[in-house]
Amino acid sequence: MFAILVSAANVALGFLLRSVVAKFFLYFALYFFVTEAVSFLQSSGVLPSAASLAGAFGAIGNDVWYFLDLCAFSYGSAAAGVGLCDAFHHPATADHWVTRWRSMRIAA
């Protein structure tokens, strides 16, 4: 009987160490890397500023905006940061499907 309890504890401890703790450290390392990389890219001037983005979107012609509105680009780009639970309530735009695919890969 004692061997069965030790075996069950070993399985539970192995699950915790392999999945929970390992994913915690992996996601913490990814979070730290992304935050530091974004701050480095902002300080080095690689990422565009708000003024340059406004100028770029202002230079888009009406014919291109027609197709962007047809594909619901403005709604889809606003929903790109939506979490996994809220992603199912948005219409099927291209950004929505990409976000949903990424969320499913992270959650797996």
Secondary structure, 3 states (H helix, E strand, C coil): CHHHHHHHHHHHHHHHHHHHHHHHHHHHHHHHHHHHHHHHHHHHCCCCCHHHHHHHHHCCCHHHHHHHHHCCHHHHHHCCCCCCCHHHHCCCCHHHHHHHHHHHHHHC
